[in-house]
Structures are given as structure tokens and as C-alpha cells.
Amino acid sequence: MSRPLTHTLACVGLFISLIAPAQQQLPSNRVKPATMYHGGDTVRSPRLGLQTQIPPGWSGVLPRDTEIFLLMPESNTVGEIYVAVNENMDLERQKKRWEAGTELSPGLRLQPENGITNRGTDVITVVGKVTGANANQQARIYAEAKCSPVGFCVTYLATSDAAHIENVKIALQTFVDNTVFQQPSNESPYARFNWKKFLDGKILLAMGYDANSKRIDEVDLCADGSFRSDITRTGIFKGQAKGYQGKKRGSWHVASHGEKAVITFTFEKKLPDVDIELEARDEEIYIKGTRYFVGESERCK
């Protein structure tokens, strides 16, 4: 029985990250449950050496407490696409498995209707029907498989009604064609992460309340190497003298250390330099145990 893609993510510790178009984000080491990925988003798995892209007009999501990665249309198209990884598999073995019928869930099987065909040199396709006591006889099924040279296959299964199956099929084929295989790597996604590039022109912001007062930490990191800080309390400069509170200016530079980085702040008014360590955890930024939000700076523009 094939293992769903999401099961493989959990069991073999894949490094999968989402890269939003035209915006650099922190590297990710997993697909987040209940996070929606939209058309054009690139999903890659260095652990498997797999990269693909969500097709236009579709969204992908990993529902909570499930082992199914699901693609859904953003239009009025009726249908879904499910993605699975079959370990220890090649294209010929995948073909034989489909020919014999594939169990989709207990009591439901996918049976090919007209045999297995090729689409190009590296993709096999099947038009099938679901059999079993609770099978929906009106459902149309189309599936493709594409295999990595390192010994696993990815299967893509579309289900729809007769009126929409062709549109869903086109989206599936686009998704398959976007899938490329590269050399697998166990390297950390932060191994060559450029913190300077990520932080240029950004604002570090934290808000909270101490007793009955509001605390705001705001630091703008401009690409020209200057910074502006507005600290209500000690905030980001916790542990330093009170002279660091309020509005300050100066210059900054950062040293990258994988998932951590150290920003050195040099102040205009002859205050001693301050080193601040940032840590990326689960695609979030933490400084001294407090989460900081990172956004585009308005002051640096």
C-alpha cells in the first residue's frame, strides 16, 4: 500500500519549505498543518530531492490529523487532487501495482479501465473507477505517477465528476510537470541562509503588556546598514542600561550562524555596542525567548 506524502513527511523528517513568489521567507523544515499554499508557491524537499509548484487557480493544504496532502480548486471547478509517495518503487513496479488494483482506503479500490499508458518518457497515467460497497459510481478518477531515480514514486490522483474531470486533469498534469527531482540532501535548510539579505529593509516588532502598561519593541533594519529603534522598555536590549530605551539610531551588521544570527548594533550617541542573537524556530523569529514579527519597514523606504 502506498504511503501518503504527509505520512512520509512525518516519518522520514523531510526538509520541505515553501517559497512565496517575489518574497524571501525563512526556510522551513516541514509542511505546516492547516497552512494554505496557493498557486505559484514552490514546495521543495531537500531530503527527497523533490521540488514542485502549486498549479495556478489551485490551493494545497495539509489538513490537521490527516495523512493526505490535498489540492483544491479556487474556482467553481468540482474536484480534488491527492498526492502520495510510494517508497522503494520505480515506474515499472508502480505500473504493475496499478494493473493489479490499488487500495485507496479499507473497502475501496482503484481499478484501471483501459490499461496503463505513458505520457512522455517519465510519467505513467491511468483512468480508473473506484470499486467497493461504498464506492461513488459517478466519480471519475484520473491518476499519474512520476518516479525519482533514487527509488520512490510520487502518485497524483484526481477525482471529479464527468463535467469537470478534464479541467482537474489539466491541473494535475501541470502539477506533475512542475515536479522535478534533484540530488537528495540531509543538509539543514539554514546551512547557507543569508540573514543579511533576509533582514535588509525589515522591521523587527514585538508587542505585549507588562502589568498595566503596553510594551513595544520596534527596530527598523535598513539595507544601507543604518537602523532606527523605538523601545518602550528594555525589550530587545534587555540586560543593557536604561539609556537604550526610547528612539535611537545607528548602524547594524549581522553574522549568520545557521538557524541563528547575531546582530551588532552600533549607536550614534556613544553607547556601547550591543549584540543580539536571533533564532529561527518553526518559521518564527525569537529574541531572548520572545517572538518577534518580521515585516517590510516603512521607515527605510
Residue pairs with C-beta under 8 A, 6 or more apart in sequence:
1 103
2 84
2 85
2 86
2 97
2 102
2 155
3 11
3 84
3 85
3 86
3 87
4 67
4 68
4 69
4 82
4 83
4 84
4 85
5 69
5 83
5 84
5 85
5 154
6 31
6 62
6 66
6 67
6 68
6 69
7 67
8 14
8 48
8 85
8 87
9 16
9 30
9 31
10 67
12 47
13 29
13 47
14 29
14 30
14 45
14 46
14 47
14 48
15 27
15 28
15 29
15 30
15 45
15 46
15 47
15 185
15 186
15 188
15 189
16 28
16 29
16 30
16 31
16 43
16 44
16 45
16 47
17 25
17 27
17 28
17 29
17 43
17 44
17 189
18 25
18 28
18 31
18 35
18 37
18 41
18 42
18 43
19 25
19 41
19 42
19 44
20 41
21 40
21 41
21 42
24 197
24 198
25 283
26 193
26 198
26 280
26 283
26 284
26 285
27 189
27 190
27 193
27 280
28 189
28 283
29 189
31 43
31 62
31 69
32 62
32 283
33 62
33 63
33 64
33 65
34 61
34 62
34 63
34 64
35 61
35 62
36 59
36 60
36 61
37 43
37 54
37 59
37 60
37 61
38 54
38 59
38 74
39 54
39 55
39 56
39 57
39 58
39 59
39 74
40 53
40 54
40 56
41 53
41 54
41 60
42 51
42 52
42 53
43 51
43 52
43 53
43 54
43 60
44 50
44 51
44 52
45 51
46 184
46 185
46 186
46 187
46 189
47 184
47 185
47 186
48 85
48 148
48 150
48 152
48 184
49 148
49 150
49 181
49 182
49 183
49 184
49 185
50 148
50 154
50 179
50 180
50 181
50 182
51 179
51 180
51 181
51 182
52 175
52 178
52 179
52 180
53 175
53 178
54 60
54 71
54 175
55 71
55 171
55 174
55 175
55 178
56 174
57 73
57 74
57 75
57 77
57 171
58 71
58 72
58 73
58 74
58 81
58 171
58 175
59 71
59 72
59 74
60 69
60 70
60 71
60 72
61 69
61 70
61 72
62 68
62 69
62 70
63 70
68 82
69 82
69 83
70 80
70 81
70 82
71 80
71 81
71 82
71 83
71 171
71 175
72 80
72 81
73 79
73 167
73 168
73 171
77 160
77 164
77 167
77 168
77 171
78 160
78 161
78 163
78 164
78 168
79 158
79 159
79 160
79 161
79 164
79 165
79 167
79 168
80 158
80 159
80 160
80 168
81 156
81 157
81 158
81 168
81 171
81 172
81 175
82 156
82 157
82 158
82 159
83 154
83 155
83 156
83 157
84 154
84 155
84 157
85 152
85 153
85 154
85 155
86 94
86 97
86 145
86 152
86 153
86 154
86 155
87 151
87 152
88 151
88 152
89 97
89 147
89 151
89 152
89 153
90 147
90 151
90 153
91 122
91 124
91 145
91 147
91 153
94 124
94 145
94 147
94 153
94 155
95 116
95 124
95 145
98 110
98 112
98 116
98 124
98 126
98 128
98 143
98 145
99 112
99 115
99 116
101 109
101 110
101 111
101 112
101 131
102 109
102 110
103 109
103 110
104 110
104 130
104 157
107 132
107 133
107 134
108 130
108 131
108 132
108 134
108 135
109 130
109 131
109 132
110 126
110 128
110 129
110 130
110 141
110 143
110 157
111 128
111 129
111 130
111 131
112 126
112 127
112 128
113 127
113 128
113 129
114 127
115 126
116 124
116 125
116 126
117 124
117 125
117 126
118 124
118 125
119 125
119 144
119 173
122 146
122 147
123 144
123 145
123 146
123 176
124 144
124 145
125 142
125 143
125 144
126 142
126 143
126 144
127 141
127 142
128 141
128 142
128 143
129 135
129 137
129 139
129 141
130 136
130 139
130 141
138 161
138 162
139 159
139 160
139 161
140 159
140 160
140 161
140 162
140 165
141 157
141 158
141 159
142 157
142 158
142 165
142 168
142 169
142 172
143 155
143 156
143 157
143 158
144 155
144 156
144 172
144 173
144 176
145 153
145 154
145 155
145 156
146 153
146 154
146 156
146 176
146 179
147 153
147 154
148 154
148 181
149 181
150 181
150 184
154 179
156 172
156 175
156 176
158 165
158 168
158 169
158 171
158 172
159 168
160 167
160 168
188 258
188 259
190 258
190 259
190 280
191 258
193 256
193 258
193 259
194 256
195 254
195 255
195 256
195 261
195 278
196 253
196 254
196 256
198 294
199 221
199 254
199 261
199 263
199 294
200 221
200 222
200 223
201 221
201 222
201 223
201 296
201 297
201 300
201 301
202 220
202 221
202 294
202 295
202 296
202 297
203 218
203 219
203 220
203 221
203 294
203 295
203 296
203 297
203 298
203 299
204 217
204 218
204 219
204 221
204 236
204 285
204 287
204 292
204 293
204 294
205 216
205 217
205 218
205 219
205 292
205 293
205 294
205 295
206 215
206 216
206 217
206 235
206 236
206 287
206 290
206 291
206 292
206 293
207 214
207 215
207 216
207 217
208 214
208 215
208 290
209 215
210 233
213 232
214 232
215 232
215 233
215 235
216 230
216 231
216 232
216 235
217 231
217 232
217 235
217 236
217 292
218 229
218 230
218 231
219 227
219 228
219 229
219 230
219 231
219 236
220 227
220 228
220 229
220 297
220 299
220 300
221 227
221 252
221 263
221 297
221 300
222 228
222 297
222 299
222 300
223 300
225 251
225 252
225 253
226 249
226 250
226 251
226 252
227 249
227 250
227 251
227 252
227 265
228 247
228 248
228 249
228 299
229 236
229 237
229 244
229 247
229 248
229 249
229 265
230 246
230 247
231 237
231 244
231 245
231 246
231 248
232 245
233 245
234 240
234 242
234 244
234 245
235 245
236 276
236 287
236 288
236 292
237 244
237 245
237 265
237 274
237 276
238 288
240 274
241 271
243 271
244 267
244 271
244 274
248 267
248 268
248 269
248 271
249 267
249 268
250 265
250 266
250 267
250 268
251 265
251 266
252 263
252 264
252 265
252 266
253 263
253 264
254 261
254 262
254 263
254 264
255 261
255 262
255 264
259 279
259 280
259 281
260 277
260 278
260 279
260 280
261 277
261 278
262 275
262 276
262 277
262 278
263 275
263 276
263 278
264 273
264 274
264 275
264 276
265 273
265 274
265 275
265 276
266 273
267 273
267 274
276 287
277 287
277 288
278 285
278 286
278 287
278 292
279 285
279 286
279 287
280 286
284 291
285 291
285 292
285 293
285 294
286 292
